Amino acid sequence: MPVTVITLKKSTPSLRGDLSKWMQEIATGVYIGNFNARIREQLWQRVIQNVGKGEATLSYACRNEIGYDFKTHNTDREVVYFDGLPLVNLPVSNVADQNGIKLGFSNASKFHRVKHKKMASNLNYRLHRPYMVIDIETEGLDSKKHAIIEIAAVLVEADKLTMFSSLINTGRSLNEEIIDLTGITNQCLIENGKPIEEVLLEFLDFLGDQLVVGYGVAFDIEFLNKALEKMGKSAISNQIVDLKRLVKKENMFLANYKLETVLNAYGIDKKVPHRALEDSKLIYELSTKVNLFLKMVEEKA
């Protein structure tokens, strides 16, 4: 029987345990086994059902000209076939130093306005399209079980940044892991948080129809849309750009694509605090250095 290889990223312990019954883990997240096609397909379906937001790739022997085939799930790469041969397709994104003084602050909406120097990395270019950088913090990774605890956004225009930030009182306690990661405490949410319904309405009003930019932004959008669905509101339909996808195209050989790693690769030597507004500012700063993104929003002066 031919060898099968399954690779996982960010998978659940239960799934890893299931695979270990049939396969050997030869490196972190890399499983190899020897079984028939029926078992292989059943295992792959189990992977798809249980990997959640993680990534999975299946590679196996096949009677074609190159001797193998593969499948992917939740990855940037897709399998396409040409004359019966599997090829890798890396789709185009599904859409197409801040220096300033704070000009104002509203307790109701927590907007901040700041002036800043020209943001373009290339002084021969200028911003021709405003965009909105967004980030959220959550109490967990599953949008069906966990809630948003903080939303922030930075509206980037030619001569100013406008910022939105709000904590959300979920009415339930955070686990210690989230408190340690974000620094957000239960007392902080009780004293400063607002109901999710109120915050989302303010956020949508701030967002408008702007181009949305984020890092791994599918995670943010999934949580936001799930919360909107519970309110009986329509999903966010704005055009969206994921900087992570663009960075992977532009910088193909980084050790990993965690935000902090990517920031360092682009000369931004800052820690990621895992707070929505501060992370949004970092993502904005990154956006001014990713050439593939700048081509979307800048024009020659």
C-alpha positions in Angstrom: 0.0 0.0 0.0 1.3 3.5 -0.8 2.5 6.0 1.8 0.2 8.9 2.8 1.4 12.1 4.5 -0.8 14.6 6.3 0.5 17.9 7.6 -1.3 20.1 10.2 -0.9 23.6 11.4 -2.8 24.9 14.5 -4.8 21.7 14.9 -6.7 20.5 17.9 -5.2 18.0 20.3 -8.1 15.6 19.7 -7.4 15.5 16.0 -3.7 14.9 16.6 -4.7 12.0 18.8 -7.0 10.6 16.2 -4.3 10.7 13.5 -1.8 9.1 15.9 -4.0 5.9 15.9 -3.3 5.4 12.2 -0.2 7.4 11.5 3.2 8.2 12.9 4.1 11.8 13.8 7.6 12.2 12.4 7.8 15.9 13.0 5.5 18.5 14.6 2.3 18.3 12.7 3.7 15.9 10.1 2.0 12.5 10.0 3.0 9.5 7.8 1.1 6.3 7.4 0.6 3.3 5.1 -3.1 2.3 4.4 -5.6 1.9 1.6 -7.5 4.7 -0.3 -10.7 4.1 1.7 -9.0 4.7 5.1 -7.1 7.7 3.6 -10.3 9.4 2.5 -12.0 8.7 5.8 -9.1 10.2 7.7 -9.1 13.2 5.4 -12.8 13.8 6.0 -12.1 13.6 9.8 -9.3 16.1 9.4 -11.6 18.6 7.5 -14.3 18.2 10.1 -12.1 18.7 13.1 -9.2 20.9 12.1 -11.3 24.1 12.8 -9.3 27.2 11.8 -6.1 25.2 11.3 -4.5 24.3 8.0 -4.2 20.8 6.6 -2.5 19.2 3.6 -2.9 15.6 2.3 -0.2 14.1 0.0 -0.4 10.6 -1.3 0.8 8.3 -4.1 -1.2 8.4 -7.3 -1.0 6.7 -10.7 -0.4 9.8 -12.8 2.7 11.2 -14.6 4.3 12.6 -11.5 3.3 9.7 -9.2 1.5 11.7 -6.5 -1.5 13.9 -5.8 -2.4 16.2 -2.9 -5.3 18.1 -1.3 -5.4 21.2 0.9 -7.8 22.6 3.4 -7.8 26.2 4.8 -4.4 27.0 3.2 -3.4 29.8 0.9 -2.6 27.3 -1.8 -5.2 25.5 -3.9 -5.0 22.3 -6.1 -5.8 22.8 -9.8 -5.5 20.2 -12.5 -4.0 20.6 -15.9 -4.0 17.6 -18.3 -4.7 15.4 -15.3 -1.7 16.7 -13.3 -2.1 18.4 -9.9 -0.6 22.0 -9.8 -0.4 24.5 -7.0 -2.4 27.7 -7.4 -1.7 30.6 -5.1 -4.8 32.8 -5.5 -4.6 36.6 -5.6 -6.1 38.0 -2.5 -9.8 37.8 -2.4 -10.0 41.5 -3.2 -8.2 43.1 -5.0 6.9 55.6 11.6 3.5 57.0 12.7 4.3 60.5 13.8 1.5 62.7 15.1 -0.4 64.6 17.7 -3.8 63.5 19.0 -6.4 66.1 18.1 -9.4 64.8 20.0 -11.1 62.1 22.0 -14.7 61.2 22.5 -15.7 59.1 25.4 -18.8 57.8 23.6 -17.1 56.4 20.6 -13.5 56.5 21.7 -12.3 58.1 18.4 -8.9 59.6 18.2 -7.6 61.9 15.5 -4.0 62.3 14.8 -2.0 64.1 12.2 1.0 62.4 10.7 3.7 62.8 8.2 3.3 61.4 4.7 2.8 57.7 5.0 4.0 56.5 1.7 7.1 54.5 1.8 8.1 56.0 -1.6 7.9 59.8 -1.6 7.1 59.7 -5.4 3.8 58.2 -4.6 0.7 59.3 -2.7 -2.3 57.6 -1.2 -5.3 57.7 -3.6 -7.6 55.4 -1.7 -8.4 55.5 2.0 -8.6 52.2 3.8 -9.6 50.9 7.2 -7.2 48.7 9.3 -9.1 46.5 11.7 -8.2 44.1 14.6 -10.1 42.4 17.3 -9.4 40.5 20.5 -11.5 37.5 21.5 -11.9 35.2 24.5 -11.1 32.1 22.3 -10.6 30.9 18.8 -14.0 29.5 18.0 -16.5 32.1 16.7 -19.4 29.7 17.6 -18.4 29.5 21.2 -16.3 32.5 22.0 -17.0 36.2 22.0 -15.2 39.4 20.9 -13.8 41.4 23.9 -12.2 44.3 22.0 -12.6 45.9 18.6 -10.4 48.6 17.1 -9.9 50.2 13.7 -7.7 52.8 12.1 -9.0 54.8 9.1 -6.1 55.8 6.9 -6.5 58.9 4.8 -4.0 61.0 2.9 -3.4 63.5 5.7 -4.7 61.9 8.9 -5.4 58.8 10.9 -8.7 58.4 12.7 -9.0 55.6 15.3 -11.8 53.7 16.9 -11.5 51.4 19.9 -13.8 49.8 22.4 -13.9 47.1 25.0 -16.8 44.8 25.1 -18.5 43.5 28.3 -19.4 39.9 27.5 -21.0 39.3 30.9 -18.7 36.3 31.6 -15.3 35.7 33.0 -12.1 35.5 30.8 -9.8 32.6 31.3 -6.3 33.2 32.6 -4.6 32.4 29.2 -6.5 35.3 27.5 -5.8 37.7 30.5 -2.1 36.8 30.3 -2.0 37.3 26.5 -3.9 40.6 26.2 -3.6 42.1 29.7 -7.4 42.6 29.6 -8.9 41.7 32.9 -12.5 40.9 33.9 -12.6 44.0 36.0 -11.5 46.1 33.0 -14.3 44.7 30.9 -16.9 45.3 33.7 -15.7 48.9 34.3 -14.9 50.0 30.7 -16.7 47.5 28.4 -20.0 48.1 26.6 -22.6 45.7 25.2 -21.6 44.1 21.9 -24.7 45.4 20.2 -23.8 49.0 21.0 -20.1 48.6 20.0 -20.9 46.9 16.7 -23.3 49.6 15.6 -20.7 52.3 16.4 -18.1 50.2 14.5 -20.3 49.7 11.4 -21.0 53.4 11.4 -17.2 54.1 11.6 -16.4 51.5 9.0 -18.8 52.7 6.3 -17.9 51.3 2.9 -14.1 51.6 3.3 -11.6 49.1 2.0 -10.9 46.8 5.0 -7.3 45.7 5.7 -6.1 43.3 8.3 -3.5 40.6 9.1 -5.1 37.2 9.0 -8.2 39.2 8.6 -10.5 36.2 7.9 -10.4 35.5 11.6 -11.6 39.0 12.5 -14.3 39.0 9.8 -15.6 35.6 10.9 -16.1 36.8 14.5 -17.6 40.1 13.5 -20.1 38.4 11.1 -21.1 35.8 13.7 -21.8 38.6 16.1 -23.8 40.6 13.5 -25.7 37.4 12.6 -26.8 37.1 16.3 -28.0 40.7 16.1 -30.0 40.0 12.9 -27.6 42.3 10.9 -26.1 41.6 7.5 -22.6 40.4 7.2 -19.8 42.8 6.3 -19.6 43.2 2.6 -16.7 45.6 2.2 -13.8 44.9 -0.1 -11.2 43.1 2.0 -7.4 42.8 1.7 -5.4 40.4 3.9 -1.8 41.7 4.3 -0.7 38.2 5.4 -1.5 36.8 1.9 0.4 39.7 0.2 3.4 39.2 2.5 3.5 35.5 1.7 3.7 36.4 -2.0 6.2 39.2 -1.5 8.4 37.5 1.1 8.3 33.8 0.4 11.0 32.5 2.6 10.3 33.8 6.1 10.6 31.3 9.0 7.0 31.9 9.8 4.3 34.4 9.1 3.4 35.4 12.7 2.8 39.2 12.8 5.8 39.9 14.9 8.1 37.9 12.6 6.7 39.8 9.6 7.1 43.2 11.3 10.7 42.5 12.0 11.2 41.4 8.4 9.9 44.7 7.2 12.1 46.7 9.6 9.5 47.3 12.3 11.2 46.3 15.6 8.2 46.3 17.9 6.4 43.7 20.0 2.8 42.7 19.3 0.9 43.6 22.5 -2.3 41.7 21.5 -4.5 44.7 22.1 -6.8 45.6 19.3 -5.9 49.3 18.8 -2.1 48.8 19.3 -2.2 45.8 16.9 -4.1 47.9 14.4 -1.5 50.6 14.5 1.2 48.0 13.9 -0.7 46.5 11.0 -1.1 50.0 9.6 2.6 50.5 9.8 3.2 47.3 8.1 0.8 48.3 5.3 3.0 51.2 4.5 5.9 48.9 3.7 4.2 46.0 1.7 4.8 46.9 -1.9 2.0 44.7 -3.3 -0.4 46.6 -1.0 1.0 50.0 -1.9 0.3 49.3 -5.5 -3.4 49.0 -4.6 -3.7 52.3 -2.7 -1.0 54.6 -4.0 -0.5 56.5 -7.3 2.4 58.4 -8.7 2.5 62.0 -7.4 
